[in-house]
């Protein structure tokens, strides 16, 4: 019984910390997109210097899309992270965070295949490696959320 309580506390701590990590990684993913966009504005926005009105429309549309996508990304990460933290503390939480964590983890793993092309550009290998490490860390955090949630349910269900 005593080891079971220690194990439960460990998984609850893991879930709490990984819930915080989910939120931090969500914020970082938005910051990373903004940095990438500001560093390569002309490449991504396809701004034509001859038509300033068209350039302004492109910029406005890109900003609107980035704001909406960033909001959705942060909302999902907050949903998963905050509910994982509530579950870890034994407070009332929504069970959907578990399913959302699985979906995001699977999508993140699938996104790793996009690095195949990125590694061909030797000039940006350092940035690519850093991004890959961050994405692997994010996947690991989601796996910890999933595993800890399952283990907590099993331990509490057996009691």
PEZIJO-V536293 format. One record per residue. N is the residue number from 1. RES is the residue in one letter. BURIAL is 1 if it has 24 or more other ideal C-beta (glycine too) atoms within 12 Angstrom, else 0. Layout:
BEGIN
N/RES/BURIAL + N/RES/BURIAL
END
This chain:
BEGIN
1/X/0 + 2/X/0 + 3/X/0 + 4/X/0 + 5/X/0 + 6/X/0 + 7/X/0 + 8/X/1 + 9/X/0 + 10/X/0 + 11/X/1 + 12/X/1 + 13/X/0 + 14/X/1 + 15/X/1 + 16/X/1 + 17/X/0 + 18/X/1 + 19/X/1 + 20/X/1 + 21/X/1 + 22/X/1 + 23/X/1 + 24/X/0 + 25/X/1 + 26/X/1 + 27/X/0 + 28/X/1 + 29/X/1 + 30/X/1 + 31/X/0 + 32/X/0 + 33/X/1 + 34/X/0 + 35/X/0 + 36/X/0 + 37/X/0 + 38/X/0 + 39/X/0 + 40/X/0 + 41/X/0 + 42/X/0 + 43/X/0 + 44/X/0 + 45/X/0 + 46/X/0 + 47/X/0 + 48/X/0 + 49/X/0 + 50/X/0 + 51/X/0 + 52/X/0 + 53/X/0 + 54/X/0 + 55/X/0 + 56/X/0 + 57/X/0 + 58/X/0 + 59/X/0 + 60/X/0 + 61/X/0 + 62/X/1 + 63/X/0 + 64/X/0 + 65/X/0 + 66/X/1 + 67/X/0 + 68/X/0 + 69/X/0 + 70/X/1 + 71/X/0 + 72/X/0 + 73/X/1 + 74/X/1 + 75/X/0 + 76/X/1 + 77/X/1 + 78/X/1 + 79/X/1 + 80/X/1 + 81/X/1 + 82/X/1 + 83/X/1 + 84/X/1 + 85/X/1 + 86/X/0 + 87/X/1 + 88/X/1 + 89/X/0 + 90/X/0 + 91/X/0 + 92/X/0 + 93/X/1 + 94/X/0 + 95/X/0 + 96/X/0 + 97/X/1 + 98/X/1 + 99/X/0 + 100/X/1 + 101/X/1 + 102/X/0 + 103/X/0 + 104/X/1 + 105/X/1 + 106/X/0 + 107/X/0 + 108/X/1 + 109/X/0 + 110/X/0 + 111/X/0 + 112/X/0 + 113/X/0 + 114/X/0 + 115/X/1 + 116/X/0 + 117/X/0 + 118/X/0 + 119/X/0 + 120/X/0 + 121/X/0 + 122/X/0 + 123/X/0 + 124/X/0 + 125/X/0 + 126/X/0 + 127/X/0 + 128/X/0 + 129/X/0 + 130/X/0 + 131/X/1 + 132/X/1 + 133/X/0 + 134/X/1 + 135/X/1 + 136/X/0 + 137/X/0 + 138/X/1 + 139/X/1 + 140/X/0 + 141/X/1 + 142/X/1 + 143/X/1 + 144/X/1 + 145/X/1 + 146/X/1 + 147/X/1 + 148/X/1 + 149/X/1 + 150/X/0 + 151/X/1 + 152/X/1 + 153/X/0 + 154/X/0 + 155/X/0 + 156/X/0 + 157/X/0 + 158/X/0 + 159/X/0
END
